Amino acid sequence: MLNKIIEFSIKNKLIIGLFIVALIGYGSYEITKLPIDAVPDITDNQVQVITTVPSLGAPDVERLITFPIEQANSNIPGLKEIRSFSRFGLSLITIVFDDDVDIYWARQQVTERLKLAEEQIPQGLGSPELAPVTTGLGEIYQYIIRAKNGYETKYDATELRTIQDWIVRRQLLGVKGVADVSSFGGKLKQYEVAVDANKLKSYGITINDIFNALEQNNGNTGGAYIEKKSTVLYIRSEGLIKNLDDIKNIVVKNTENGTPLLISNVADVRIGSAVRYGGMTYNDEGEAAGAVVMMLKDGNSSDVIKNVKERITQIEKTLPEGVAIEPFLDRTKMVNNAIGTVARNLMEGALIVIFVLVLFLGNFRAGFLVASVIPLAMLFAVIMMNLFGVSGNLMSLGALDFGLIVDGAVIIVEAVMHSLTQSKKFGQIARINQSEMDIEVIHSASRMMNSAVFGQIIILIVYLPIFSLEGIEGKMFKPMAQTVAFALLGAFILSLTYIPMMSALFLSKKVAHKKNFSDRMMETLENAHQKYLSKILKYPKTIVGSVIVLFFISIFIFSRMGGEFIPSLEEGDFAVETRVLTGSNIAVTEEACLKAAHILLAKFPEVEKVIGKIGSGEIPTDPMPMEAADLMIILKDKSEWTSAHTFPELAEKMGEALQDIPGATYGFQYPVQMRFNELMTGSKQDVSCKIFGENLDTLAKYAQKLGDIVGHTDGAKDIYVESITGLPQVIIQYKRNIMAQYGLNIEDINKVVNTAFAGQSSGQVFEDEKRFDLVVRLAGEKRKELEDVQNLLIPTSQGTQIPLYQVADVEIKESVNQIQRDDAKRRIIVGFNVRGRDVQSIVTELQGKVDKNLKLPTGYFVKYGGSFE
């Protein structure tokens, strides 16, 4: 069969030539369609469910929101695991599916079960929503919106956020391949009715009266139409609130003397902002607004980034004067670094292969003919990569070995050359004609084709175990094996068709051959080989024994080498996990970010800019509390560095410089690496030690002990012990017997408390297409002290108002900060990054220390995750 293909190729050179031209043309086109990224997307196949509940603490969020959703989704076919995160005001549930489950089918199943879960969630406590269809590699473009120099006083944080939400975000959502845009930082504009508690008391009205008045005076309606002769006139009322004056003039009630009591008589009506759970800083200058652009799952990041940049260019023309959009994390940088490394290595490898081929074959034509298989096999591989959905990245393209690709071609070309120069059948003929050349190539190629085929089959067998890998390992390494297999398949086809045809056409037809440098070199090597081989064969036992000894030595060395999943990819920038004391407000975290930025910009010329992302964004897929931030350190090109030569060295020096900031901790990682860790294991660190158990206080106690053990382990850096308790909270505990005396129920009191301090939306105010919530809450000066909560007036059924402290104990207590669960089991994390050691050895050492020094109660256990897992 193979011999017939070779014979056909040589006798039908035009057909094979057209085939090669088609391969070059179509392959070049497919290169433009190949998805390009830095690394394979190893994120689990997952659906995230987000529920925002500003009025509930972590235990109530877990009990009332998280648990029902977990239970409702626990029996979906193809389910792998469920992870959940509950903290004040937020429930985030990550539902992980097997890799072969269609993500849109999975989302449909989750959506159907959310309807069942909502029946168990008390009314008014939030509505569960699905996060965008994106992955760990989905955050492809991040930017800030800030006022240009000279315009700082014109645009405050509220105006910058409004520009982001209603100008920038709306236009970016229309970009092909964008799943969503999560706004970050700034202040969300609201129309605020800040109620004066003293005036409420003096006029004998409640905050609920204010809320009801606003709700009843903000709406349009219609009255069908009236007929006037042969036409109709549609009836439409315009009662929507348009501005602050409209709000001020709304009547709450009429006094005893008939005078209307207006909103403006009891409240300050103004432009305010929503309660903040996140923020953003720019360098050491102050607050900014911004966003994260999320790419659809399985999108082509290069194309999507290109589309986003083009749209940003258009958006910039529509921005108000003095406002700038400035990207700070652009996946293009990481992709270019990775692909640049691959391209450089491939080019160097190709040049080395060509040099070796020419050197050992001793013939320029033969060397370049064999080398031409490299680009042609690459084009074939690209076509197959697109066909099977394999992206071009560091793993897939970096695995190509040109020496393997040209193996079959070398065997055939060398056989043809040897046959021409060493055969005696041509006698004294100096040169053969084309037909004789064709016959000689057919004979030589057919004779050696079996050797070439078996050689390439053996190479492919080496990669077969990789195809059996599943999960994260499969996602990381299968593209490598697939790309090599595609390239070898292409090289095999070319060895059967292209190489014999081109050998017959372009190799020299001269039979006479003078020895050249390559011939003399090969003779020398062959003679040396024969000489030493003959000597070695006299001592078979010694040789076999030496090989066995070397084998066991290599096994011993290998067992002590340690290991890690993959080497860290230098992404070009740092993501620094920043933490301040539990319970700190946004202002404290902002101050820590600004101080860190000031130090980094002053001491390290490598730093281009520093962006602080505090707390959670509008789409809280990364649910950080207010006392946490991701500090994005954007670095200049490595050629411009002066403070250090490597990323670990620079991270070490920066970490030492930031130790001068009191009350804050900083952990250095790369942005995508951090996001991968978080989405795959729920922790941002390289290694996460999870303690599972029931009681939160017990978990916190043993986590501190485990943290101490980690701290005494060489190579463990940026140690983080999750804080799940110790959050100061104002706790209201009702006195039911006294409530009964006043005819009060808990629901009514909860509504007053929630409206007064969290604020309740009584409707919306429209500004053309923009819409903003109309919120009722107590004035800011009455929402600062414990006494403000204790003295909150509660209306009774008798028409009087009493302070809250009469029907409840109001105290400041330490309570639960956050609760995380894996497969419905509570757990706490002790995480750390690894520097100066491999992950395998440090975890092995840590496991030994934990088994020896940490005795957990019955039912409690430790599990190790992160990149180690």
N, C-alpha and C positions, 0 to 999 in steps of 0.2 A: 504493500500500500504506500509506504513512505517513498520507496524507490520510484513508483509511478508518478507521485507528486513532483519529485525532483526532476524526472524526465520531462514531465509536462511543462514545468517552469522554464527549463532550458530551451525547449522546442517552441515555446510560446512567449518569447521575451516581451513582446508588446503588451500582452495581457497582464503579465506580472508588473511591467513598468507602469501601466495605467492603474493597477491596484496600489502601487506605492504612491503614485501621485494623489490618488483618492485618499489614501491614509494620511498623507501630509496635509491635504486640504481640510479634510473633515476633522482630523486631530487638532489642527491649529484652531479651528472654530470651537471645538469642545474645550480647549484650554480657556477660552474666554468665558465659558459657562461653568467651569469647575469652581465649586464653593471653596473659598480660601479662609482658613482660620489658623490661629497659633497652635492650638492643641485640640484633640478630639473632645467633644462635649460629653463628659462622663457623668453628668447629672442624672440622678434617678428619674424614672418615669413617674412624675408626681403631680398631684392636684392639691392646691392650697386653698383652705377655706378661712376667710377673714371675717370676724365679727367685731365691730366697734361698739363698745358699751361704756360711755364716759362716766356713768354713775355707779359702777360696780368695782369692788376690790377683787384681788386675785382669788381668794377662796370662793367668792360668789360667782366669779367668771367661770372658774373650773366646774363648780357644782351646777350652775344654771345654764351655761352655754356650751362649754367644752365637752362635758360628759355626754349630754344628749346627742351631740353631733358625732362623737366617737362611736357611740353605741349604734347609731343609725347606719353608719358606714362600715361596720365591722365585718359584714358578710358579703361584700362585693366580690364577685369572681375575679381572680387574678390579683387580689390584694396581697401586698408584701409586708407592709408595716404601717403603723399610724403613729406619728409624733405630734405632740401638742404643746402649746406654750400659752399660759394664762398669766396675765398681769393686770394691774389696775387699768381698766378701760379697754382691754384688748384680749381677744382670743384668736390664736393662729393655729390651725390644724393642718399638718402636712400628711397627705395620704399617698403612700408610695405603692406603685403597681409594678408587676413584672414587666420586663422590657418588651415583651411581645404584645402587650395590651395597647390598643389604639388609644391615644391620649384623648381624642374627642369623644370616643365611646365612654372612657373613664369619667370624663367631665359630665357627660349626660347621666351616668349612673349616680354620681355624687349629687347632682342637681335634684334628681328625683328623690333621693333619700333626705335631702335637706328639707323638703316639704314635710316629711314625717317628723324630723327633728324640731322644726319650727312649732309644731303642735305642743311640744313639751317645754319650749322656751317661753317664759312669762311675757305677756304682751308689753310692748314698749321697751324691751331690753335689747333692741338691735336686730338687724336682719342679716343673716350670714350671706356672704358673697364669695364668688370664686375669684382667685387671683388671676392675673393675665396668663395667657398660654406662653410661658417663657421658661428659660432654664438658667443654670449658673453662668453660662456664657452669654446670657441674653442682655446683660447691662452693657451695651456696646458704646454708649455715648453719654457723657455726663457734662453738664455745663452750669455756669452761674449767670445770673442777670444782675448787673450792678450799675450804679451811677458812674459816669465818666468823671474824670477830674474836673472840678469846678461846678459839678451838678449835684454834689453830695447832699446839699440842703434841700434840693428840689424834690428828690425822690426818697421817701422813707421806706421801711421794710414792708409796710402795707401796700404801698403803690407798686413796689417791685413785684410782690407776690401776685397782685392783680394783673399786671402785665404778663407775668408768666402763665397764669391760668387762662386768661381770656384772649391773649394775642398769640403767644408762642405755642403753648400746649395744643390749642385747637388746631393750629395749622400742621403741627408735627404728627398729630393723630391720623392725618390723611396720607402719610408717607407709606408706600408699599413696604411690607415687611415689618412694620412697627406694631407691636402688640399693645403697648400703652406707654404713657409718659407719667411718671410719678413725681409730682411737685414736691419740693423740699425747701424748708426754710421760709424766711419772710413771715408776714403775719396775714392770716386769712381775714379779709375784710368782712365786717358785719355792721348792720344798723343796730345799735345797742340802746336799749331803754334801761338806763342805770337808775334803779329805784332807790329813793331815800326812805330808809326804814322809819325814821322819826316822823316824816310826813304821813306815811301810811297810817301810823298809830294815831296821829292828831286828827286825820280825816276819817278814821274809822273804816278804812278799806284794807284789803289784803292784796298780796302780790298776785293771787289768782284772779282778782278783779281786773288788774292791769292786763294780765295775759288774755283774759276773755274779751276785754274791750278791743285790744289790738286784733285779735283773731276775727272779731265780728265786723271790723271796719277796714278790711283789706281784700276786696274781691270785685270782679266784674261779673256781669250776667247779661241775659238778653230776654226779650219778650216776644220772640217770634217776629211777626211783621204786621203792618197795617196796609190795607189796600187804598190807594189813592188814584181814583179813575182807573187807568189801564196799567198802572205800575204798582210796585210794592215798596214799602219803606221798612227796612229791618230795624228792629229796636235793640239797642245795645247800651248798657250802662257802664260807665267807667268809674270804678270805685277803688282801683288799686292805688296803693301808696306810691307816690312818686319822689318824695324828698323828705328831709327832716321836718320841715314845717307841717307837712301833712300828718306826721306822727304826733307832733306836739299838740295839734288841735283836735285830736280824738278825745271824745268825752268818755270819762270813766263812769260817772254817775252825776245826778243832779243833787245838790245840797238841799237842806230843809227849806231854805228860802228861795229855792228855784234856780240858784246860780249853778251853771254847769262846772263840774270839776274836770279839768283837762289833764292829759298826760303830762304836760309841761309843768303843772302845779305840783306834781309828786315825784317827778323823775327828770334826770338829765338825759336828753336825747342827743346822741352823738354818733360819729363813726367810730366803731371799736374793732376789736379783733377776737377771733375764736380762742378758746383755751388752747394753749400750745403744748404739743408733745414732741416737738422737734424743731430744729433750727439749722442754720448754715452760716459759716464764717468765711471770710476771704482774707488770706494772709493775716497780718496783724492789724487790719484796718477796721474790722467790725462786721456787722451782719450783712448778709446778702440773701437772695432767693435763687433757686435753681431747680434742676430736675434731673431725673435719670430716664434715659430713653431705653425701653425694653424691646428686644427683637423677638419676633414670633419663633417658637420652637421649630427647629430644622431649617431656619432661614439662612441665606447666604450673607454672612456678616459683612463681607467686603462690599457687596452691592447695597445692602441696607445702609451702611455708614455713608457710602457715596450719595445715596438718595437723601439721607438726613442732612448732610453737609450742603447739598444743593438747595434744600428747602430752607435751611438756616440762612443761607445767603439771601434768599427772597424775603424771609421774615425780617432780617435786619433793616430792610428798606421801609418796613411798616412800623418800626419802633418809634416811640416818642424821642424827640431830640435829647441827647445826653444819656441815653441808656444803651448799654452794650451787652451782647451775649458773648461769653468767653468759655470755650470748652476747657475742661481740666483733665478729663479721662477719655481718651479716644482709643478704641480698640485697634485702630490702624497702626498705632505705634508698636503695640505688642505683636500684631500680625507681621508687620514689616521686619521687626527684629527676628522673629522666628523664621519667616520665609527667607529673609536675607541670609541667615545662617545656613539654611538648607541649600539655597542657591549657590552660596560660596563653596560649601562642602561638595556639592555635586559637580561644580565646575572643576574644582581641584582634583576630585576623583577621576573625572573624565580625562583631564590632561595627563594624569599619572598613567591611566590605562592605555591611552594612545601612545605615550612614550614607551611603555613596556612592550606594547604590541609591535611597534616599529623596531625597537631594539632587538627583540627576540626573533621576530619573523624575518628581519633583515630586508624588508621590502616596504617602501612607502605606500605603494598601491595596496598591498595586502593589509598593512596596518590601518590605513584610513578606511578601507572597505569594511573591515571588521568593526572599527570604531563607529561607522555610520549606523550600525545596528542600535547603538545607544539611544540617539534621539528618536529613531523610528519606534523602538520598543516603548520608549517613554510616551509617545503619542498614542500608541495602542493602549497603554495602561491608563492614560487620562480618559480615553473613550469609555473604557470599562469602569473606571471609578465613577463617572457620571451615571452610567447605566445602573450601577449597584448602590448609588448613594454614598460613596466614600468621599469625604472632603480632603482637600490638599492641606496638610498641616505638618508640623514638625515630626510626628510619629509616622505618618503614611509616606511622605516623600523622603524623609530622612533615612528610611530603612533601605532605600534602593542601593544595591551593590552592583556597580557596573562590571566588575570582574565576573560576577555570576551571569550577568545578562549576555556577555559576549562569549561565554564558554563554548556553546555549540558552534558559533560562527568560527571561532579560532580553530576548532578541530577540523572543520570542513576545509577552510582556506589552507591550513597547514598541510592537510592531506593532498590537496590539489597541487600545491607547490612542490611537495616532496615527490609526488608521482611524476611531475614534469621534469624535474631536475635529476632524479635518481633512476628513472625507468630507462632500460636499454632497448626498448622495442622501437624507438624512433631512429636508432642507428646514428648515422652522421648528419641527420637533418638538423639544421640550425634553428629553424622556425616552423611551427605547424600552422595549418590553416584553421579557419573558424569551425568547420565541421569536425575536424579532428579534436579541436579544443573542447567542443561540446561533448563529444563522446568521452574524452578523458575526465571532464568534470563530472559527468553522470556516473562514471565508474568509480571515481575517487569518493564522491559525496555519498553514493549508495553504500560503499564499503564501510565508511566511518559513521554513517548516520545512527546506527544502533548505539554506538558508544556515546554519541552526543545526546541521544534521547535518554538513555539510562542515566547519564550524568545529571541532566536537568530534572529527571524524575526523583533522583536521590535528594537533590537540593529542595524540591517541593515537599518531600516527605518530612524534612526537618521542620517545616513550618506547620505541618498538620496539627500538632498538639495545641498550637495557638488558636486554631479555629474552634477548639472545644471550650475555650474560656467563656465564662458568662459573667453577667453583672458588670461592675465597674472595670474589672480586669479585661473583660471582653471588649468593652467600648474603647479602652485605651489601646490595646494591642492588636485586635483584629484588623483595623485599618492597615497596620504595618504588614501583616501577613497577606492580606488581600492585594495590596499594591505590588508586593514582590511577586505574588502569583500571577497577577495580570501582566507584569513586565516580562516574566519568564515565559508565559504563554505567548506573548507577542514575539519574543526573541526566538522561541521554538518555531513559530510559523515562518518567521523571516529566514531562519536557518534552512527550512525546507524549500523556500521559494526564492526569496530575494538574493540570498548569498550565492546559491549555485548559479542563478542567472547572471549576476554581476561578476562572479568569478570567470564565467565563460566569456564575458564581454571585455572586461577591463584588466584582468591579470595578464602579465606578459606571456606571449606565446613563444618566446625564445626557449629552446630546449637546452642549449649550451649555457653553462652557468659557472662563473668564476667565484671562488670563495671570497666572501667579504668578512667584515668584522664580526657580524652576528654568527656566521658559520664557525669562525675560529673560536669565538666565545663559547658556543654550544659544544664544540668538540672538547674544549678544556673542561667544561663542567661535566660532560659525559665521562671523560677519562678519569676525572677525580672521583666521580660517583662509583665507577667500576672498581677503582683501586680500593676505596674505603669499604665498599660493600663486600668485596671478596675477603677482606680482613675481618669484618664484623661477623660474617657468616661462620667463621671458625669458632665463635664463642656464643652459641645460641642460648645457653643457660644464663650466662652473665647478662645478655641483652634482655631476655625475658624478665629476669629478676630485677634489673634496673627499672624496667618499665613499670613493674608492679609496685616497687618502692616509690617511684615518682607519682604513681596514681594515688597511693595512700597519703603521700605528703600533700598532694593537691586537695584531697578530701579534707585533710586536717586544716589546711589554710582556708579553704572555702567555708568550713564550719565556723571559723573565727572572724570572718569578714564582716558580719553584720548584714543589714539589708534595709532597703526602703522601697516604697512603691515605685516611684520614679524620681530622678533628680529634680530639684526645684528649677523651674523655668524663670530666668531673669526677665521679668515683665517690663522693667524699665522705670517703675515707680514703686513707692511704698504705700501700704495701707496700714496705719498705726491704730490699733485698738486702744482707745483712751478711756480710762475710768476715773471717776471721782467718788467721793463718799456716797454711800447709799442714802437716798432721800434728798440729795442736792437738787436744786432747781436748775432750769436751763441757763440762767445767768451765770451760775458757778461753772457749769460745763463750758459755756462760751468763753469765760475768762481763762480756763485752763487751755483751751484750744488757741486762743489769741496769744497767750504767753508762750506756748510751745512754738507757734508760728514765728513769733518775734525772735526767739532764740535760734531757731533753725535758719531763718533768713539772714541773721546777723553773723552766725558762726560758720555756716556751710555754703560756700559759693556754688556748690553743686545744685542747690535747691532753686527751682524756678518759681514755684508758687506753692502755697499750702492752703488746702480747703478743708474746713471742718464740717462734717455731717453729723449733727447731734440728734439723738433720739430717733424717732420713726418718721418716714415720709408719708405722703398722702395715701400711698398704697403700701401698707406696712409689712411687706414680705420679709424685711429685715427688722424684727421687732425689738429694737434697742430701747431701753428706758432713758429717761432724761439725763441720768448721770453717766451715760455712755456716749461715745462718739467715735466715728471713724475719721481719722486725720489722714487725708490724702496728700502725700508729699510728692509733688511732680518734680522730677529730676531732669537736669540737662543731659545731653549726650555724654556717654561715659568718657569720651576723649577729652572732655573739658573738666574732668574731676581733678581735684588737687588734695582733698582731705583723706581720701582712701582710694584703693585700687579695685576692691571687690564690694559687692553688695553686702555680704555679711559683715565685713569690716566697717563699712559706712553705717550700717544699722547699729553696730556695737557703739561706735563713737556718738551717734545721735542719741542713743539711749542713755549714755553717760551724761550728755549735756542736758537732757530733759529731767534728770534726777534732781535738779535744782528747784523744780516746781513742787511745792509742798501739797500733799493730799491727792496726788494724781499718779496713775500708773500708765505705762505706755508699752504696747507689745507690737513688734514690727513683723509684718508679713507683706506678701504681694496681693494686689487687689483681687484678681481672679482666683488665686489660690485660697484666699480667705473666704470668698463667696462659695467656692466649691465645698470647702470644709463644712461651712454652715448648712448648706442645702443637703449634703449627704449624711451628716451626722448630728446636726443641730448645734455644733460648736465651731467657732472660728479658728481654734488653735490646731497646730499640727497633730497633737495627740490629746485626746479627751478621755479622761478617766471618769466613768459614770458610776455613781453609787446608787443602787436601786433600793427602795424601802418605802415604808408607809408613813412614818411620822416625820414631819418637816424639821422639827427641832433636832431629832436624832440624825437626820441626814446632814444638817448644817454642822453639827458637832463633829461627825466623822470626816466630813469634807475638809474641815480645818486641819485635822490630824493628817489626812492624806496630803494636803497642801504642804505641810511641814516636811513630810517624807520626800515629796517631789523637790522641794527647795534644797535638799541635801544630796540631790542626784546630779552628777556632772553632766553638762550639756543641756539641762533643762532651763530655758529662759522664758521671760515674760509670763510668769506663773499667774494663773487666774483661778480663783476660787469663787464659784458662783454664789452670789448673795441672795438667798431665798427668804430670809427673815430679817428683822431689824429695821424695817421701813416705818418711820414715824407716821402715824395716822390719827386723825380725829375719829374716835369711835363713839357712835351714838347707840346707847342701849336703852330701849324703851321700858317704862314702868307701866305694865299693862293694867294694873289695878287702878292707878291714878288716871290713866287714859279713859278707862271705862266711866269714871266719875264725870268726865267732861264730854262724854259721848264721842270720843275721837277714835278713828281707826288708823292703822299704820300706813295704809296706802295714801291717805290724804296728807299725812305729815311728811312722808317720803317725797311726795310731789312738791310740797312747799320747799323742803330742803334742797331738792334737786334744782328747782327753778331759781332759787335764791343764789346758789353758789356755782352750780355748773352752767346754769342758763338754759332756757327752753326756747326753741324757735316757735314763734306764733304765726309764721308765714314768711313770705319773701318780698323783697323790694327789687323791682326791675329797673335797670338802666339800659335802655335799648335791649340788646341781646344778653347783656350781663344780668346775673341774678345773685342777690346776696340775702343771707338769712336775716330776719328781724328777730332779735333775741332779747328776752327779758331776764334780768338778773339784778341782784343788789349792786349798789355803787361800789367801786373798788375799795374805798376806804372802809367799807363795812364787810369786807371779805378777807381780812388780814389776821385777825386774832381769834383765839379760842373763845373769847367772850362774845364775839360776833355770832358764832354758832349757838352758843348757850342762850343768847338773848333773842334769837330769831322768833318773831311773833307767829303763833299758830292760831288760826281762826277756829273757834269751837262751834258746836251746834247751837249754843245759846246766843250766838251773835257777838260774843266777846273774843278778845285775843289774849293769849297767854304766852309767856316766853317758853322756849323749848325745854329749858332746864327743869321746869316744873313737871314735865311728863317723861323726862329721859335723863340719864346720866351721860354727860358729854365730857370725855377725857381724851388726852393724848396718850396713846399706847404704841408700842412697837408691835407691828403685825407682819403678815406675810407679804413679801415683795413680789415674788413670781413663783409659778409652779410649772415644771416641765414634766411631761410623761412620754414614755415610749411604750407603745402597745398597752396602754391603760395602766402602766406601772409608774409611779412617781420616781423621779431620779434627780440627782444633783451632779454638776460637772466640776471637775478640777482639770483645767486645761493648761497646756504649756507648748511653747514652740521649741524646736530642736535646732541648735547651732553647734557646730564643732564635732558632732557625732552623727551616726546613722540612727534611724528611727528604731530598727529592730533591736539593736543592742541596748539602747536606753530603756526601752519598754521591758525587755527581758530582765534587766537589772532591777527596774522598778517593781516588777511583779514579785521578784524574790523578796524585796524589802517589805512590800505590802503583806505578803503571806506571813512574814515573820513578825512584823511589828503592829499590824492593824487587825485586831480581833473584832469582827462585826457581829452585831446581835443576830439571832435567828431570823431568817427571812430576808436579810440584807446581803447584797453581793456587789462586787465590782466588775465592770466590763470596760475593756479598753477599745477605744475607737479612734476616729480621725484618719490620717493617712496610714497609720499602722493597720487599721482594719481593712 
